[in-house]
Amino acid sequence: MLFWRRIVALRRRLAGDSGTSFVELSIAMGVLSVAVLGVVGTMGLGMSLTGASRQRSSASAIAVERLERSRNAPYDRLATYEQPTHSGDATSPDYKVSTDNTQYQVTGGTNEPLIVDTVNGALKHLDDPTTVGNTQFSVYQYVTWVDDPQIPGTQDYKRVTVVVIWKYPVHTGTSHTITQSTFVSPGSVTLPNATPTAGPTSSPSPTPTAAPTPTPGPCEGDHTAPSGGSPAIFAPGTGDGTGFTNSRTVTVQLKAIDSCTSVVAELSSDNFATPPSTTTTLTPGTPPALSGSPSFQVAAGDGAKTIYVRFRDGANNVSSVYSTTITLDTVVPAAPGTLAKSSCNISSSTRTINMSWGASTPRDTNFSAYRVYQQLNGGAWIAIATPSGTTYNDNPPGTRKQDAVQYKVRAYDKAGNESGDSNVISSAAQKNPC
């Protein structure tokens, strides 16, 4: 309004007094320039604020999407497969990693132990750059143990923290940060009521108005759960008989079929009443087959043990539960009875030694057979036969005049447990070696 009043006054003066027209015209043009610059500046500020709002909205959406991924990961694999290392740069999120790279300072100043699994970890520590539109973001992820004072013991549940860094206005300016975190429980503890979200930034920002399209995960659009192979799970054991073991730790053979090659096998000894005790990533074979051979510890105490397995693919589809049974036997059989040389026959340069022994008593529940061991000329003891009965005939090698031979017998069971030695009998190196 003031501007137009001055223009009208200028026109009146030009009509009545030509001596002052140039000065006043100059003043009017100056006022007009200031007004135009003000409008341009206001438009630039508005565009800057809009760009900043979009960038912050995108950063927030990235953080939320990464937290959602972590919630869908198997609890046992909820770890970073890259080791976060301390940075001396105070503006870097890794500045909060302890100098020995074992702890991370979460929001509130508390240090929590880092969880890193370079083999089976499900989360990447650093994605740089992650691009949305014209903006590049750096995404840091940390997984830590939470020691909740309300719950007995330590390492009660896990915390996932996501830190997103970007710059605004677009392409230039000071770096800004948003931090979000969440608690993840194995299901056996109650989490705090509030999900922690931390996020002081270097300057306030408008309410988010836009979000990027989430980055597709593995097997995007796959809604079919894996199926077991033939068989899906098999535990051959460590003993003489298939399905028997004398060790709680057994190697389990797994097979699965799924079009998604990102498949994890979860094993349990209680049909998943508690979180899986073992997880392993299966190895792709001829599509769509996958396999794995993890070590698994069965429950203590001799007897039949059932091992359960289920398969989970990259889209979080979970298969049916498959199972197999193996017998744990840690009892050593009793040693055989007295070993005796019942006869010895010489023919030319060979000899035949007939021997017998008493049965292993009491008989082992899972008894298999006996092992006859031979020692030639004071050398190593070598198992030469596994008779099921209590007799054996041997033709020791070498000439009858040069070789001394000794024998002993042990009992063994299907789980691979072997008894102590029987007594030792000898056939001497002499003219008549019998």
CORPEJO-V30263 format. One line per field, one symbol per residue. burial: b if it has 16 or more other C-alpha atoms within 10 Angstrom, else e. A space follows every 50 residues. Layout:
burial = ???
This chain:
burial = eeeeebbeebeeebeeeeeebeebeeebeeeeeeeeeeeeeeeeeeeeeb bbbbbbbbbbbbbbbbbeebeebbbbbbbbbbbbbbbeeeeebbbbbbee bbbbbbbeeebbbbbbbeebbbbbbbeeebebeebbbbbbbbbbbbbeee eeeeebbbbbbbbbbbbbbeeeeeebbbbbbbbbeeeeeeeeeeebebee eeeeeeebeebbeeeeeebeeeeebbbbeeebbbbbbbbbeebbbbbbeb bbbbbbbbbbbbbbbbbbbbbeeebbebbbbbbbeeeebbbbbbbbbbbe eeeebbbbbbbbbbbbebbebbbbbbbbbbbbbbbbbbbbbeebeeeeee bebbbbbebbeeebebbbbbbbbbbbeeeeeeeebbeeebbbebebeeeb eebbbbbbbbbbbbbbbbbebbbebbbbbeeebb
